[in-house]
């Protein structure tokens, strides 16, 4: 019976993944979920060029939850 728990613990240790995030070119985009406190309205002369998101690559990053 104790051997069963030992095997289960060893299996869990083998399945544990380690992620190496020491990559220089990894970019995590900023995501703003609220409106800015002060919205300034730009006149047509001050309009900034917009970004077309059809050609932008957005990575999917899955961060596992910590088990307590």
C-alpha positions as CSV (number, residue, x, y, z in Angstrom):
1,X,0.0,0.0,0.0
2,X,2.8,2.4,0.8
3,X,4.4,1.5,-2.5
4,X,1.3,2.9,-4.3
5,X,1.8,6.3,-2.7
6,X,5.5,6.3,-3.5
7,X,4.7,5.5,-7.2
8,X,2.1,8.2,-7.3
9,X,4.5,10.8,-5.8
10,X,7.2,9.8,-8.3
11,X,4.7,10.0,-11.2
12,X,3.7,13.5,-10.1
13,X,7.4,14.6,-9.9
14,X,8.0,13.3,-13.4
15,X,4.9,15.2,-14.7
16,X,6.0,18.5,-13.1
17,X,7.0,21.0,-15.8
18,X,9.6,23.7,-15.6
19,X,9.4,26.7,-17.8
20,X,12.4,28.7,-18.8
21,X,11.3,32.2,-19.5
22,X,14.8,33.7,-19.9
23,X,14.1,34.7,-23.5
24,X,15.3,38.1,-24.6
25,X,12.7,38.7,-27.3
26,X,9.6,37.7,-25.3
27,X,7.1,40.6,-25.3
28,X,4.0,40.6,-23.0
29,X,1.4,43.1,-24.2
30,X,-0.2,45.5,-21.8
31,X,-3.9,45.1,-21.4
32,X,-5.9,47.9,-19.9
33,X,-9.3,46.9,-18.6
34,X,-10.5,50.3,-17.5
35,X,-11.0,53.7,-19.0
36,X,-8.4,56.4,-18.4
37,X,-9.4,58.9,-15.7
38,X,-8.8,61.9,-17.9
39,X,-9.7,61.6,-21.6
40,X,-8.3,64.4,-23.6
41,X,-10.0,64.9,-27.0
42,X,-7.6,65.4,-29.8
43,X,-8.3,67.8,-32.6
44,X,-8.0,66.4,-36.2
45,X,-4.6,68.0,-36.6
46,X,-3.2,66.0,-33.6
47,X,-4.6,62.6,-34.5
48,X,-2.1,59.8,-34.2
49,X,-2.0,57.0,-36.8
50,X,-3.9,53.9,-35.7
51,X,-2.6,50.3,-35.6
52,X,-4.4,47.7,-37.7
53,X,-4.6,44.6,-35.6
54,X,-5.1,42.3,-38.6
55,X,-1.4,42.0,-39.2
56,X,-0.1,42.1,-35.6
57,X,0.9,38.8,-33.9
58,X,-0.5,38.6,-30.3
59,X,1.0,35.7,-28.3
60,X,-1.1,33.5,-26.0
61,X,0.5,33.2,-22.6
62,X,-1.0,30.7,-20.1
63,X,0.2,31.2,-16.6
64,X,-0.7,28.3,-14.3
65,X,-2.4,29.0,-11.0
66,X,-0.4,28.3,-7.8
67,X,-1.7,25.4,-5.8
68,X,-2.0,26.1,-2.2
